[in-house]
Amino acid sequence: YGFVRQCGGGVLLHSRPGAGTQVTLLLPALDESAIVRAPAGQALRAAPDPETAPARPGRPLVLLVDDQAELRRIVRRQLVALGHPVIEAGDGDEAREILDAVPDIGLLITDIVMPGRTDGRALCRHAARARPGLRMLLISGYSDEQPGLQDPWPLLRKPFTPEELESVIEETLR
């Protein structure tokens, strides 16, 4: 659902007892006029790839943790476009190993609900003990997810825009 919303789409659900559920994903159509074609016999030069854009000085290395690979890819692209170098982990257990092995991480962005032994909150508690001063940001696609009373970390709800992500990162890093 978060991926579909971030793409500007929607979801239709039709369910009847005994008949099952039909889920329809609505995604924006490709605008054919936006396709750039090379003239006959000429190669088309590729536009700069936002995933390989150089990091900007002063931007901390981000550890991005989310068990949904496609959502992680979208957020990684947003972070790279903002000038952040990014390391990814697919679950909390993998992220703990990375945190313990890579001292240059300056910002942890983690989904709250993930499979495995280590969810996002447990990962943040581990990081707070192991890496005092590390900045952390929780993200969640569950609309009923509330920041815990004991959580000192901000919560950003999915889906979010690149501008919302940039704003909460700037606030988190202050």
PAVEXDREN-704407 format. One record per residue: residue number from 1; residue in one letter; chain; z, x, y of N, C-alpha, C, O in turn. Coordinates in Angstrom, 3 decimals. Last residue first. Example, Ala and Ser with C-alpha at 12.3 -4.5 7.8 and 13.67 -1.06 7.14 Angstrom:
<recs>
- seq / type / mol / n_c3 / n_c1 / n_c2 / ca_c3 / ca_c1 / ca_c2 / c_c3 / c_c1 / c_c2 / o_c3 / o_c1 / o_c2
- 2 / S / A / 7.080 / 12.850 / -2.250 / 7.140 / 13.670 / -1.060 / 7.870 / 12.900 / 0.030 / 8.039 / 13.409 / 1.138
- 1 / A / A / 7.800 / 13.190 / -5.690 / 7.800 / 12.300 / -4.500 / 7.800 / 13.200 / -3.300 / 8.465 / 14.236 / -3.319
</recs>
This chain:
<recs>
- seq / type / mol / n_c3 / n_c1 / n_c2 / ca_c3 / ca_c1 / ca_c2 / c_c3 / c_c1 / c_c2 / o_c3 / o_c1 / o_c2
- 174 / R / A / 13.982 / 19.430 / 18.202 / 14.766 / 19.719 / 19.416 / 16.198 / 20.015 / 19.104 / 16.986 / 20.277 / 20.012
- 173 / L / A / 12.817 / 18.590 / 15.865 / 12.881 / 20.030 / 16.107 / 13.692 / 20.398 / 17.346 / 14.054 / 21.561 / 17.521
- 172 / T / A / 12.873 / 15.835 / 16.091 / 13.646 / 16.475 / 15.026 / 13.832 / 17.971 / 15.300 / 14.882 / 18.540 / 15.000
- 171 / E / A / 11.020 / 15.409 / 18.165 / 12.435 / 15.030 / 18.345 / 13.330 / 15.739 / 17.328 / 14.423 / 16.190 / 17.670
- 170 / E / A / 8.702 / 16.314 / 16.882 / 9.161 / 16.958 / 18.127 / 10.631 / 16.657 / 18.371 / 11.400 / 17.545 / 18.741
- 169 / I / A / 8.608 / 14.437 / 14.790 / 8.771 / 15.868 / 14.501 / 9.296 / 16.591 / 15.731 / 10.229 / 17.389 / 15.635
- 168 / V / A / 8.205 / 12.060 / 16.173 / 9.470 / 12.228 / 15.438 / 9.691 / 13.690 / 15.038 / 10.834 / 14.139 / 14.956
- 167 / S / A / 5.624 / 12.615 / 17.293 / 6.781 / 12.292 / 18.122 / 8.107 / 12.537 / 17.403 / 9.019 / 13.148 / 17.960
- 166 / E / A / 3.992 / 12.995 / 15.041 / 4.175 / 14.073 / 16.018 / 5.430 / 13.843 / 16.855 / 6.203 / 14.771 / 17.095
- 165 / L / A / 4.164 / 10.430 / 13.886 / 4.623 / 11.614 / 13.164 / 4.907 / 12.749 / 14.136 / 5.954 / 13.392 / 14.055
- 164 / E / A / 2.963 / 8.898 / 15.884 / 4.364 / 8.646 / 15.512 / 4.948 / 9.845 / 14.771 / 6.094 / 10.228 / 15.006
- 163 / E / A / 0.401 / 10.026 / 15.812 / 1.200 / 10.105 / 17.037 / 2.680 / 9.854 / 16.751 / 3.547 / 10.524 / 17.312
- 162 / P / A / -0.529 / 9.348 / 13.291 / -0.321 / 10.761 / 13.623 / 0.546 / 10.934 / 14.873 / 1.327 / 11.881 / 14.970
- 161 / T / A / 1.442 / 6.499 / 12.207 / 0.265 / 7.091 / 12.844 / 0.524 / 8.583 / 13.070 / 1.673 / 9.025 / 13.042
- 160 / F / A / 2.616 / 5.434 / 9.007 / 2.835 / 5.855 / 10.377 / 1.559 / 6.500 / 10.898 / 0.719 / 6.978 / 10.135
- 159 / P / A / 3.596 / 2.936 / 6.614 / 2.654 / 3.915 / 7.131 / 2.992 / 4.249 / 8.579 / 3.585 / 3.437 / 9.289
- 158 / K / A / 6.723 / 4.576 / 6.475 / 5.298 / 4.587 / 6.155 / 4.795 / 3.152 / 6.239 / 5.556 / 2.231 / 5.943
- 157 / R / A / 9.209 / 5.392 / 8.882 / 8.671 / 4.433 / 7.912 / 7.168 / 4.601 / 7.739 / 6.430 / 4.750 / 8.713
- 156 / L / A / 11.439 / 7.977 / 9.089 / 10.149 / 7.498 / 9.577 / 9.551 / 6.609 / 8.503 / 9.403 / 7.022 / 7.353
- 155 / L / A / 14.668 / 8.826 / 9.949 / 13.852 / 8.117 / 8.961 / 12.593 / 7.611 / 9.651 / 12.661 / 6.910 / 10.661
- 154 / P / A / 16.637 / 11.837 / 10.521 / 15.859 / 10.672 / 10.969 / 15.021 / 10.102 / 9.827 / 14.705 / 10.801 / 8.864
- 153 / W / A / 19.791 / 12.634 / 9.075 / 18.367 / 12.907 / 9.194 / 17.628 / 11.659 / 9.652 / 17.950 / 10.550 / 9.226
- 152 / P / A / 22.379 / 12.332 / 8.395 / 22.138 / 12.841 / 9.752 / 20.652 / 13.041 / 10.035 / 20.280 / 13.549 / 11.093
- 151 / D / A / 23.711 / 9.748 / 6.567 / 22.496 / 10.541 / 6.767 / 22.387 / 11.027 / 8.212 / 22.312 / 10.220 / 9.139
- 150 / Q / A / 25.787 / 8.038 / 6.196 / 26.113 / 9.450 / 6.139 / 24.910 / 10.345 / 6.433 / 25.058 / 11.562 / 6.538
- 149 / L / A / 24.528 / 5.619 / 6.228 / 25.512 / 5.883 / 7.283 / 25.856 / 7.369 / 7.348 / 26.175 / 7.895 / 8.414
- 148 / G / A / 21.016 / 5.943 / 5.643 / 22.392 / 5.880 / 5.164 / 23.353 / 6.205 / 6.286 / 23.030 / 6.976 / 7.189
- 147 / P / A / 18.485 / 3.912 / 6.966 / 19.137 / 5.211 / 6.990 / 20.570 / 5.041 / 6.501 / 21.258 / 4.102 / 6.901
- 146 / Q / A / 17.099 / 1.665 / 4.569 / 17.859 / 1.887 / 5.791 / 18.408 / 3.301 / 5.785 / 18.757 / 3.833 / 4.731
- 145 / E / A / 14.412 / -0.068 / 3.256 / 15.141 / 1.203 / 3.230 / 15.811 / 1.407 / 4.585 / 15.158 / 1.328 / 5.625
- 144 / D / A / 12.758 / -2.211 / 3.351 / 14.192 / -2.498 / 3.374 / 15.044 / -1.236 / 3.327 / 16.272 / -1.321 / 3.356
- 143 / S / A / 10.230 / -1.163 / 3.170 / 10.620 / -1.753 / 4.447 / 12.112 / -2.047 / 4.520 / 12.679 / -2.125 / 5.610
- 142 / Y / A / 9.338 / 1.854 / 1.858 / 10.083 / 0.636 / 1.550 / 10.643 / 0.063 / 2.839 / 11.434 / 0.711 / 3.523
- 141 / G / A / 8.260 / 4.265 / 2.370 / 7.351 / 3.119 / 2.451 / 8.044 / 1.808 / 2.153 / 7.412 / 0.753 / 2.190
- 140 / S / A / 9.735 / 6.885 / 4.237 / 9.823 / 5.869 / 3.199 / 8.834 / 4.748 / 3.452 / 8.603 / 4.338 / 4.590
- 139 / I / A / 11.043 / 10.135 / 4.951 / 9.981 / 9.146 / 5.114 / 10.090 / 8.148 / 3.968 / 10.487 / 8.509 / 2.860
- 138 / L / A / 13.266 / 12.251 / 6.761 / 13.038 / 11.364 / 5.622 / 11.887 / 10.420 / 5.958 / 11.760 / 9.959 / 7.092
- 137 / L / A / 13.443 / 15.548 / 7.763 / 12.946 / 14.228 / 8.123 / 12.691 / 13.448 / 6.843 / 11.990 / 13.919 / 5.948
- 136 / M / A / 15.261 / 18.406 / 8.980 / 14.798 / 17.529 / 7.900 / 14.424 / 16.163 / 8.435 / 14.992 / 15.677 / 9.413
- 135 / R / A / 15.741 / 21.877 / 9.634 / 15.452 / 20.539 / 10.144 / 14.863 / 19.699 / 9.023 / 14.073 / 20.189 / 8.215
- 134 / L / A / 18.329 / 24.030 / 8.715 / 16.984 / 23.558 / 8.403 / 16.825 / 22.138 / 8.933 / 17.687 / 21.290 / 8.702
- 133 / G / A / 20.993 / 24.584 / 9.100 / 20.112 / 24.677 / 10.257 / 18.685 / 24.240 / 9.991 / 17.901 / 24.090 / 10.928
- 132 / P / A / 21.567 / 25.990 / 5.923 / 22.126 / 25.393 / 7.135 / 21.176 / 25.612 / 8.321 / 20.633 / 26.701 / 8.503
- 131 / R / A / 20.502 / 25.837 / 3.075 / 19.784 / 26.326 / 4.261 / 20.335 / 25.670 / 5.523 / 19.639 / 24.864 / 6.141
- 130 / A / A / 22.176 / 24.767 / 1.129 / 21.514 / 26.044 / 0.867 / 20.913 / 26.673 / 2.122 / 20.824 / 27.896 / 2.225
- 129 / R / A / 23.096 / 22.352 / 2.275 / 24.046 / 23.350 / 1.757 / 23.404 / 24.725 / 1.647 / 24.006 / 25.730 / 2.024
- 128 / A / A / 20.703 / 21.140 / 3.010 / 21.733 / 21.334 / 4.037 / 22.772 / 22.365 / 3.586 / 23.269 / 23.151 / 4.393
- 127 / A / A / 19.401 / 20.991 / 0.540 / 18.854 / 21.856 / 1.590 / 19.897 / 22.139 / 2.666 / 19.969 / 23.256 / 3.180
- 126 / H / A / 21.003 / 19.069 / -0.749 / 20.874 / 20.417 / -1.303 / 20.406 / 21.392 / -0.219 / 20.953 / 22.486 / -0.081
- 125 / R / A / 20.503 / 16.894 / 0.960 / 21.876 / 17.401 / 0.814 / 21.859 / 18.824 / 0.259 / 22.603 / 19.686 / 0.727
- 124 / C / A / 17.735 / 16.612 / 0.556 / 18.241 / 16.970 / 1.883 / 19.677 / 17.501 / 1.807 / 20.026 / 18.449 / 2.510
- 123 / L / A / 17.759 / 15.854 / -2.159 / 17.065 / 17.071 / -1.747 / 17.566 / 17.536 / -0.381 / 17.796 / 18.729 / -0.182
- 122 / A / A / 19.074 / 13.434 / -1.995 / 19.710 / 14.528 / -2.745 / 19.066 / 15.861 / -2.363 / 19.752 / 16.878 / -2.258
- 121 / R / A / 17.115 / 12.033 / -0.535 / 18.445 / 12.260 / 0.041 / 19.165 / 13.407 / -0.666 / 19.788 / 14.249 / -0.019
- 120 / G / A / 14.902 / 12.055 / -2.363 / 14.830 / 12.668 / -1.041 / 16.183 / 12.954 / -0.408 / 16.374 / 14.010 / 0.194
- 119 / D / A / 16.125 / 12.828 / -5.709 / 15.410 / 12.001 / -4.737 / 15.475 / 12.688 / -3.368 / 16.039 / 13.775 / -3.240
- 118 / T / A / 16.015 / 14.466 / -8.633 / 16.302 / 14.733 / -7.224 / 15.473 / 13.824 / -6.332 / 14.263 / 14.012 / -6.203
- 117 / R / A / 15.188 / 13.866 / -11.199 / 16.628 / 13.965 / -10.934 / 16.962 / 14.032 / -9.457 / 18.077 / 13.692 / -9.061
- 116 / G / A / 12.437 / 11.498 / -11.096 / 13.096 / 12.756 / -11.422 / 14.569 / 12.731 / -11.034 / 15.106 / 11.711 / -10.603
- 115 / P / A / 10.531 / 9.950 / -8.431 / 11.009 / 10.055 / -9.806 / 11.699 / 11.410 / -10.023 / 11.550 / 12.335 / -9.224
- 114 / M / A / 11.749 / 8.956 / -5.195 / 10.854 / 9.756 / -6.038 / 11.411 / 9.783 / -7.450 / 12.619 / 9.655 / -7.650
- 113 / V / A / 12.359 / 7.868 / -2.060 / 12.328 / 7.395 / -3.442 / 11.276 / 8.180 / -4.219 / 10.080 / 8.086 / -3.946
- 112 / I / A / 11.920 / 9.386 / 0.321 / 13.261 / 9.124 / -0.193 / 13.215 / 8.802 / -1.677 / 13.950 / 9.396 / -2.467
- 111 / D / A / 9.866 / 12.203 / 1.102 / 9.974 / 10.796 / 0.743 / 11.377 / 10.581 / 0.189 / 11.965 / 11.512 / -0.362
- 110 / T / A / 10.470 / 14.711 / 3.538 / 10.532 / 14.230 / 2.166 / 10.598 / 12.716 / 2.071 / 11.283 / 12.047 / 2.844
- 109 / I / A / 10.051 / 17.634 / 5.151 / 9.689 / 16.220 / 5.276 / 9.607 / 15.681 / 3.862 / 8.779 / 16.130 / 3.069
- 108 / L / A / 11.648 / 20.283 / 6.617 / 11.497 / 19.574 / 5.338 / 11.182 / 18.125 / 5.655 / 11.950 / 17.456 / 6.347
- 107 / L / A / 10.931 / 23.167 / 8.381 / 11.025 / 21.711 / 8.445 / 10.759 / 21.138 / 7.065 / 9.763 / 21.472 / 6.424
- 106 / G / A / 10.718 / 25.848 / 7.848 / 11.478 / 25.452 / 9.029 / 11.673 / 23.955 / 9.163 / 12.489 / 23.508 / 9.968
- 105 / I / A / 10.545 / 28.338 / 5.451 / 10.403 / 26.902 / 5.702 / 11.318 / 26.511 / 6.860 / 12.515 / 26.797 / 6.857
- 104 / D / A / 10.944 / 30.994 / 4.761 / 10.302 / 30.700 / 6.046 / 10.163 / 29.216 / 6.358 / 9.700 / 28.868 / 7.444
- 103 / P / A / 11.949 / 31.416 / 2.188 / 12.896 / 31.373 / 3.308 / 12.283 / 30.971 / 4.642 / 13.016 / 30.637 / 5.573
- 102 / V / A / 11.364 / 30.142 / -0.767 / 10.580 / 30.412 / 0.445 / 11.485 / 30.294 / 1.674 / 11.752 / 29.188 / 2.144
- 101 / A / A / 13.073 / 29.495 / -2.884 / 12.234 / 30.684 / -3.002 / 11.512 / 31.074 / -1.711 / 11.090 / 32.222 / -1.570
- 100 / D / A / 14.413 / 27.144 / -2.405 / 15.219 / 28.298 / -2.794 / 14.407 / 29.595 / -2.791 / 14.981 / 30.681 / -2.703
- 99 / L / A / 12.251 / 25.453 / -1.901 / 13.239 / 25.724 / -0.850 / 14.047 / 26.977 / -1.150 / 14.329 / 27.774 / -0.255
- 98 / I / A / 11.097 / 25.428 / -4.468 / 10.367 / 26.009 / -3.335 / 11.332 / 26.362 / -2.215 / 11.246 / 27.447 / -1.640
- 97 / E / A / 13.089 / 24.108 / -5.945 / 12.673 / 25.458 / -6.325 / 11.958 / 26.154 / -5.167 / 12.190 / 27.336 / -4.916
- 96 / R / A / 13.096 / 21.648 / -4.596 / 14.316 / 22.487 / -4.622 / 13.959 / 23.926 / -4.951 / 14.459 / 24.857 / -4.319
- 95 / A / A / 10.520 / 20.705 / -5.208 / 10.849 / 21.053 / -3.829 / 12.103 / 21.927 / -3.751 / 12.168 / 22.844 / -2.932
- 94 / E / A / 10.768 / 20.096 / -7.911 / 9.849 / 21.156 / -7.502 / 10.184 / 21.634 / -6.092 / 10.137 / 22.832 / -5.814
- 93 / D / A / 12.593 / 17.960 / -7.599 / 12.953 / 19.130 / -8.394 / 12.068 / 20.332 / -8.034 / 12.563 / 21.447 / -7.873
- 92 / G / A / 11.199 / 16.038 / -6.068 / 12.364 / 16.710 / -5.528 / 12.763 / 17.963 / -6.283 / 13.223 / 18.931 / -5.676
- 91 / D / A / 7.591 / 16.428 / -6.257 / 8.864 / 15.756 / -6.548 / 10.011 / 16.606 / -6.026 / 9.817 / 17.744 / -5.600
- 90 / G / A / 5.404 / 17.817 / -5.357 / 5.185 / 16.470 / -5.864 / 6.450 / 15.735 / -6.253 / 6.401 / 14.542 / -6.551
- 89 / A / A / 5.078 / 19.680 / -2.353 / 5.747 / 19.507 / -3.643 / 5.591 / 18.045 / -4.045 / 5.636 / 17.148 / -3.203
- 88 / E / A / 3.319 / 21.985 / -0.202 / 3.551 / 20.664 / -0.789 / 4.326 / 20.746 / -2.087 / 4.249 / 21.730 / -2.822
- 87 / I / A / 3.410 / 23.517 / 2.947 / 3.549 / 23.707 / 1.509 / 3.878 / 22.330 / 0.952 / 4.637 / 21.582 / 1.568
- 86 / V / A / 1.604 / 24.141 / 5.941 / 2.244 / 23.180 / 5.039 / 2.263 / 23.709 / 3.608 / 1.282 / 24.268 / 3.119
- 85 / P / A / 1.646 / 24.909 / 9.432 / 1.324 / 25.325 / 8.066 / 2.150 / 24.459 / 7.117 / 3.275 / 24.082 / 7.447
- 84 / H / A / 0.722 / 22.741 / 12.092 / 1.769 / 23.191 / 11.167 / 1.177 / 23.752 / 9.878 / 0.292 / 23.130 / 9.290
- 83 / G / A / -1.037 / 21.575 / 13.878 / -0.832 / 23.013 / 13.941 / 0.228 / 23.567 / 13.015 / 0.602 / 24.734 / 13.130
- 82 / L / A / -1.771 / 19.005 / 13.617 / -0.765 / 19.275 / 14.647 / -0.429 / 20.759 / 14.742 / 0.371 / 21.162 / 15.586
- 81 / A / A / -3.380 / 19.191 / 11.413 / -4.029 / 18.889 / 12.697 / -3.074 / 19.123 / 13.863 / -3.515 / 19.407 / 14.977
- 80 / V / A / -1.374 / 19.497 / 9.528 / -2.256 / 20.632 / 9.815 / -2.970 / 20.419 / 11.150 / -3.143 / 21.360 / 11.923
- 79 / L / A / -0.323 / 16.881 / 9.553 / 0.507 / 18.029 / 9.931 / -0.346 / 19.240 / 10.314 / -0.068 / 19.920 / 11.302
- 78 / Q / A / -2.504 / 15.386 / 8.626 / -1.929 / 15.104 / 9.945 / -1.113 / 16.300 / 10.440 / -1.205 / 16.683 / 11.606
- 77 / R / A / -2.810 / 16.514 / 6.087 / -3.902 / 16.630 / 7.067 / -3.390 / 16.366 / 8.480 / -3.793 / 17.044 / 9.424
- 76 / R / A / -0.384 / 15.693 / 4.943 / -0.681 / 17.124 / 5.101 / -1.766 / 17.317 / 6.150 / -1.650 / 18.190 / 7.009
- 75 / V / A / -0.768 / 12.929 / 4.879 / 0.263 / 13.474 / 5.769 / 0.027 / 14.967 / 5.998 / 0.211 / 15.461 / 7.111
- 74 / I / A / -2.838 / 12.840 / 2.952 / -3.029 / 12.275 / 4.290 / -2.027 / 12.871 / 5.270 / -2.399 / 13.274 / 6.372
- 73 / R / A / -1.601 / 14.023 / 0.712 / -2.808 / 14.616 / 1.295 / -3.030 / 14.132 / 2.727 / -3.368 / 14.921 / 3.609
- 72 / R / A / 0.419 / 12.186 / 0.201 / 0.785 / 13.555 / 0.573 / -0.409 / 14.248 / 1.237 / -0.240 / 14.976 / 2.214
- 71 / L / A / -1.110 / 10.031 / -0.607 / -0.338 / 9.926 / 0.635 / 0.055 / 11.307 / 1.131 / 0.031 / 11.574 / 2.333
- 70 / E / A / -2.093 / 11.150 / -2.983 / -3.020 / 10.741 / -1.928 / -2.299 / 10.589 / -0.594 / -2.833 / 10.983 / 0.444
- 69 / A / A / 0.252 / 11.668 / -4.543 / -0.645 / 12.749 / -4.120 / -1.555 / 12.350 / -2.965 / -1.764 / 13.147 / -2.051
- 68 / Q / A / 3.413 / 10.722 / -4.357 / 2.085 / 10.103 / -4.319 / 1.095 / 11.098 / -3.702 / 1.105 / 11.335 / -2.495
- 67 / D / A / 5.799 / 12.035 / -4.044 / 5.252 / 11.951 / -5.398 / 3.869 / 11.307 / -5.442 / 3.215 / 11.347 / -6.483
- 66 / D / A / 6.336 / 14.453 / -1.567 / 6.038 / 13.053 / -1.847 / 5.397 / 13.001 / -3.226 / 4.544 / 13.830 / -3.546
- 65 / V / A / 7.182 / 16.736 / 0.814 / 7.521 / 16.291 / -0.537 / 7.246 / 14.792 / -0.664 / 7.843 / 13.975 / 0.037
- 64 / L / A / 6.411 / 19.602 / 2.555 / 6.118 / 18.173 / 2.464 / 6.316 / 17.730 / 1.024 / 5.695 / 18.277 / 0.112
- 63 / L / A / 7.673 / 21.975 / 4.519 / 7.653 / 21.615 / 3.098 / 7.540 / 20.105 / 3.051 / 8.462 / 19.398 / 3.458
- 62 / V / A / 6.150 / 23.742 / 7.136 / 6.666 / 22.456 / 6.669 / 6.578 / 22.404 / 5.140 / 5.553 / 22.743 / 4.549
- 61 / L / A / 6.820 / 26.261 / 9.433 / 6.275 / 25.969 / 8.115 / 6.953 / 24.705 / 7.602 / 8.179 / 24.599 / 7.626
- 60 / P / A / 6.732 / 25.390 / 12.963 / 7.390 / 25.838 / 11.725 / 6.601 / 25.475 / 10.477 / 5.825 / 24.519 / 10.462
- 59 / R / A / 4.914 / 26.743 / 15.571 / 5.021 / 25.577 / 14.690 / 5.653 / 26.033 / 13.377 / 5.157 / 26.966 / 12.746
- 58 / G / A / 4.552 / 29.093 / 16.934 / 5.740 / 28.302 / 17.247 / 5.908 / 27.068 / 16.387 / 6.942 / 26.404 / 16.460
- 57 / P / A / 0.999 / 28.989 / 16.993 / 2.245 / 29.749 / 17.117 / 3.404 / 28.832 / 17.498 / 3.241 / 27.907 / 18.293
- 56 / R / A / -0.645 / 26.824 / 14.718 / -0.377 / 27.201 / 16.092 / 0.936 / 27.965 / 16.154 / 1.885 / 27.627 / 15.446
- 55 / A / A / -2.804 / 27.622 / 12.003 / -1.504 / 27.162 / 12.493 / -1.333 / 27.636 / 13.933 / -1.813 / 28.704 / 14.313
- 54 / P / A / -6.288 / 26.751 / 11.915 / -5.211 / 27.738 / 11.978 / -3.923 / 27.123 / 12.513 / -3.946 / 26.227 / 13.357
- 53 / A / A / -7.577 / 24.392 / 9.587 / -7.340 / 24.770 / 10.975 / -6.180 / 25.767 / 11.031 / -5.209 / 25.641 / 10.285
- 52 / T / A / -8.165 / 23.394 / 7.175 / -8.125 / 24.845 / 7.258 / -7.938 / 25.310 / 8.700 / -8.119 / 26.490 / 9.001
- 51 / E / A / -8.236 / 20.692 / 7.454 / -7.293 / 21.225 / 6.479 / -7.204 / 22.739 / 6.532 / -6.262 / 23.318 / 5.990
- 50 / P / A / -10.248 / 20.098 / 9.210 / -8.884 / 20.029 / 9.715 / -7.872 / 20.591 / 8.730 / -6.758 / 20.935 / 9.124
- 49 / D / A / -13.075 / 22.092 / 9.417 / -12.248 / 21.358 / 8.464 / -10.812 / 21.316 / 8.962 / -10.196 / 22.368 / 9.131
- 48 / P / A / -15.683 / 21.681 / 11.736 / -14.476 / 22.384 / 11.335 / -13.610 / 21.508 / 10.441 / -13.443 / 20.315 / 10.699
- 47 / A / A / -18.725 / 20.481 / 10.196 / -17.723 / 20.421 / 11.262 / -16.499 / 21.203 / 10.806 / -16.296 / 21.374 / 9.604
- 46 / A / A / -21.457 / 22.367 / 8.948 / -20.245 / 21.583 / 8.715 / -19.349 / 21.611 / 9.941 / -19.232 / 22.626 / 10.628
- 45 / R / A / -24.822 / 21.992 / 9.794 / -23.616 / 22.808 / 9.881 / -22.394 / 21.916 / 9.738 / -22.317 / 20.843 / 10.337
- 44 / L / A / -27.468 / 21.294 / 7.713 / -26.478 / 20.701 / 8.608 / -25.255 / 21.595 / 8.619 / -24.711 / 21.919 / 7.563
- 43 / A / A / -30.585 / 22.949 / 7.646 / -29.249 / 22.740 / 7.075 / -28.337 / 22.145 / 8.141 / -28.443 / 22.471 / 9.323
- 42 / Q / A / -33.861 / 21.578 / 7.725 / -32.768 / 22.307 / 8.370 / -31.450 / 21.974 / 7.683 / -31.241 / 20.858 / 7.206
- 41 / G / A / -35.792 / 19.971 / 6.575 / -35.956 / 21.415 / 6.467 / -34.843 / 22.225 / 7.111 / -34.875 / 23.454 / 7.050
- 40 / A / A / -35.311 / 17.310 / 8.830 / -35.984 / 17.797 / 7.620 / -36.150 / 19.308 / 7.674 / -36.590 / 19.861 / 8.682
- 39 / P / A / -32.083 / 17.389 / 10.440 / -33.538 / 17.203 / 10.476 / -34.165 / 17.819 / 9.227 / -33.606 / 18.745 / 8.639
- 38 / A / A / -29.151 / 16.046 / 8.884 / -29.895 / 17.211 / 9.378 / -31.375 / 16.868 / 9.440 / -31.876 / 16.134 / 8.588
- 37 / R / A / -27.181 / 13.342 / 9.979 / -28.165 / 13.866 / 9.036 / -28.903 / 15.037 / 9.679 / -29.232 / 15.010 / 10.865
- 36 / V / A / -24.081 / 11.905 / 10.111 / -24.956 / 12.869 / 10.765 / -25.895 / 13.429 / 9.703 / -25.457 / 13.924 / 8.665
- 35 / I / A / -22.939 / 8.631 / 10.284 / -23.365 / 9.703 / 9.392 / -24.349 / 10.603 / 10.133 / -25.326 / 10.127 / 10.709
- 34 / A / A / -22.503 / 6.504 / 11.894 / -21.672 / 7.687 / 12.134 / -22.060 / 8.864 / 11.253 / -21.568 / 9.975 / 11.449
- 33 / S / A / -23.987 / 4.425 / 10.991 / -24.487 / 5.105 / 12.193 / -23.680 / 6.362 / 12.495 / -24.126 / 7.204 / 13.275
- 32 / E / A / -22.485 / 3.420 / 8.879 / -23.674 / 4.216 / 8.564 / -24.188 / 4.963 / 9.788 / -24.773 / 6.037 / 9.643
- 31 / D / A / -19.229 / 3.334 / 8.513 / -20.186 / 3.052 / 9.583 / -21.384 / 3.968 / 9.381 / -21.312 / 5.161 / 9.678
- 30 / L / A / -17.782 / 2.051 / 5.649 / -18.347 / 3.232 / 6.276 / -19.346 / 2.786 / 7.330 / -20.211 / 1.952 / 7.061
- 29 / A / A / -15.169 / -0.381 / 5.969 / -16.502 / 0.020 / 5.515 / -16.939 / 1.264 / 6.271 / -16.511 / 1.496 / 7.401
- 28 / P / A / -11.708 / -0.154 / 5.163 / -12.780 / -0.228 / 6.159 / -14.096 / 0.274 / 5.582 / -14.127 / 1.231 / 4.809
- 27 / L / A / -10.541 / -1.992 / 2.295 / -10.672 / -0.736 / 3.024 / -11.805 / -0.864 / 4.029 / -12.764 / -1.597 / 3.787
- 26 / L / A / -8.411 / -3.871 / 0.494 / -9.423 / -4.010 / 1.536 / -9.435 / -2.730 / 2.357 / -8.459 / -2.415 / 3.038
- 25 / L / A / -7.758 / -4.530 / -2.819 / -7.585 / -3.561 / -1.746 / -8.739 / -3.716 / -0.770 / -9.905 / -3.695 / -1.165
- 24 / T / A / -6.256 / -7.085 / -4.553 / -7.505 / -6.687 / -3.919 / -7.184 / -5.741 / -2.774 / -6.433 / -6.092 / -1.863
- 23 / V / A / -4.876 / -8.021 / -7.557 / -4.645 / -7.230 / -6.349 / -5.996 / -6.775 / -5.823 / -6.782 / -6.160 / -6.544
- 22 / Q / A / -3.749 / -10.712 / -9.365 / -4.950 / -10.009 / -8.922 / -4.610 / -9.317 / -7.605 / -4.122 / -9.943 / -6.665
- 21 / T / A / -1.737 / -11.418 / -12.160 / -1.822 / -11.098 / -10.735 / -3.098 / -10.334 / -10.456 / -3.482 / -9.432 / -11.201
- 20 / G / A / -1.389 / -14.162 / -14.547 / -1.407 / -12.772 / -14.096 / -1.529 / -12.653 / -12.593 / -1.440 / -13.635 / -11.856
- 19 / A / A / -0.980 / -16.601 / -15.679 / -2.365 / -16.178 / -15.501 / -2.467 / -14.725 / -15.031 / -3.540 / -14.127 / -15.117
- 18 / G / A / 1.725 / -17.167 / -15.768 / 0.954 / -17.297 / -16.992 / -0.481 / -16.814 / -16.895 / -1.140 / -16.632 / -17.919
- 17 / P / A / 1.754 / -17.957 / -12.364 / 2.525 / -17.811 / -13.602 / 1.641 / -18.068 / -14.818 / 0.911 / -19.057 / -14.881
- 16 / R / A / -0.423 / -16.153 / -10.335 / -0.124 / -17.462 / -10.908 / 0.658 / -17.232 / -12.185 / 0.271 / -16.401 / -13.007
- 15 / S / A / -1.292 / -14.466 / -7.341 / -0.532 / -14.464 / -8.585 / -0.267 / -15.903 / -9.018 / 0.066 / -16.762 / -8.201
- 14 / H / A / -2.916 / -12.281 / -5.334 / -3.014 / -13.634 / -5.854 / -2.318 / -13.625 / -7.201 / -2.697 / -12.874 / -8.100
- 13 / L / A / -2.865 / -10.279 / -2.471 / -2.253 / -10.540 / -3.773 / -2.428 / -12.009 / -4.119 / -2.129 / -12.884 / -3.306
- 12 / L / A / -4.554 / -7.869 / -0.599 / -4.442 / -9.292 / -0.915 / -3.860 / -9.425 / -2.314 / -4.314 / -8.755 / -3.242
- 11 / V / A / -4.057 / -5.434 / 1.868 / -3.929 / -5.780 / 0.458 / -3.805 / -7.291 / 0.338 / -3.049 / -7.922 / 1.077
- 10 / G / A / -5.977 / -3.373 / 4.174 / -4.946 / -4.340 / 3.806 / -4.980 / -4.613 / 2.318 / -5.827 / -4.088 / 1.596
- 9 / G / A / -6.666 / -0.543 / 6.346 / -7.012 / -1.655 / 5.471 / -5.855 / -2.589 / 5.219 / -4.871 / -2.595 / 5.959
- 8 / G / A / -6.314 / 1.849 / 7.600 / -6.707 / 0.714 / 8.417 / -7.082 / -0.504 / 7.605 / -7.746 / -1.408 / 8.113
- 7 / C / A / -5.252 / 3.837 / 6.151 / -6.715 / 3.853 / 6.282 / -7.206 / 2.700 / 7.153 / -8.405 / 2.596 / 7.414
- 6 / Q / A / -2.638 / 3.085 / 6.040 / -2.968 / 4.246 / 6.857 / -4.472 / 4.369 / 7.060 / -4.914 / 4.950 / 8.051
- 5 / R / A / -2.867 / 0.966 / 4.199 / -2.531 / 0.677 / 5.596 / -2.886 / 1.850 / 6.507 / -3.377 / 1.646 / 7.617
- 4 / V / A / -3.440 / 2.411 / 1.852 / -4.388 / 1.410 / 2.341 / -4.126 / 1.114 / 3.814 / -5.070 / 1.020 / 4.598
- 3 / F / A / -1.082 / 3.966 / 1.625 / -2.388 / 4.607 / 1.773 / -3.395 / 3.632 / 2.376 / -4.122 / 3.984 / 3.304
- 2 / G / A / 0.840 / 1.916 / 1.254 / 0.907 / 2.805 / 2.414 / -0.424 / 3.488 / 2.682 / -0.854 / 3.583 / 3.831
- 1 / Y / A / 0.000 / 0.823 / -1.190 / 0.000 / 0.000 / 0.000 / 0.000 / 0.869 / 1.256 / -0.738 / 0.602 / 2.204
</recs>
